[in-house]
Amino acid sequence: MTEDEFTEALQRLGLSQAALARLLDDLGEQQPAPTTVWRWADGRSKVPIGVGALLTLLERLPAETRQHVTRKALRA
């Protein structure tokens, strides 16, 4: 996933970079530092394959299920 694809996926999902970091933490991954997520969006670091796969899967979920999965991360 390129940095543009990453940024566009976040926008389509309604997730900020901080919300994505919280979501990864909620899903059992160590929450990445805000600068790490910014580097993915800026192209300074490659988007990890698992993060790209997660965003792709989230986009394919029915809206109700996607909202349930992301609800906690979006509240903060």
C-alpha positions in Angstrom: 0.0 0.0 0.0 1.4 3.4 -1.0 1.3 6.4 1.2 -1.5 7.9 -1.0 -3.5 4.7 -0.8 -3.0 4.7 3.0 -4.2 8.2 3.3 -7.2 7.7 1.0 -8.2 4.5 2.9 -8.1 6.4 6.2 -10.3 9.2 4.7 -12.8 6.7 3.3 -13.0 4.9 6.7 -13.3 8.2 8.6 -10.2 7.4 10.7 -7.6 9.9 11.7 -4.0 8.8 12.1 -4.4 8.9 15.9 -7.6 6.8 15.6 -5.8 4.2 13.6 -3.0 4.0 16.2 -5.7 3.5 18.9 -7.5 0.9 16.8 -4.2 -1.1 16.4 -3.8 -0.9 20.2 -7.4 -2.1 20.6 -6.8 -5.1 18.3 -3.8 -6.2 20.4 -0.9 -4.6 18.6 1.3 -2.2 20.3 0.1 1.3 19.6 2.5 2.9 17.2 3.8 6.4 18.0 2.0 9.2 16.3 5.2 10.0 14.3 5.2 6.4 13.0 1.7 6.7 11.5 2.6 10.2 10.1 5.7 8.6 8.4 3.5 6.0 6.8 1.2 8.8 5.5 4.1 10.9 4.4 5.9 8.1 2.6 9.0 8.3 4.8 8.3 4.7 6.0 6.6 1.9 4.2 3.1 1.0 5.4 3.4 -2.4 7.0 1.7 -5.1 5.1 -0.6 -6.0 8.0 -1.8 -2.4 8.4 -2.6 -2.2 4.7 -4.4 -5.5 4.9 -6.4 -4.3 8.0 -7.5 -1.2 6.2 -8.5 -3.2 3.1 -10.5 -5.6 5.3 -12.2 -2.8 7.2 -13.3 -1.2 3.9 -14.9 -4.5 2.9 -16.9 -5.0 6.1 -20.5 -4.1 6.2 -20.9 -0.6 7.6 -22.5 -1.7 10.8 -19.7 -4.2 11.6 -17.0 -1.7 10.6 -18.5 0.9 13.0 -18.6 -1.6 15.8 -14.9 -2.4 15.3 -13.8 1.2 15.0 -16.2 2.8 17.6 -13.8 2.8 20.6 -10.9 4.2 18.6 -13.0 7.0 17.2 -14.3 8.1 20.6 -11.0 9.3 22.0 
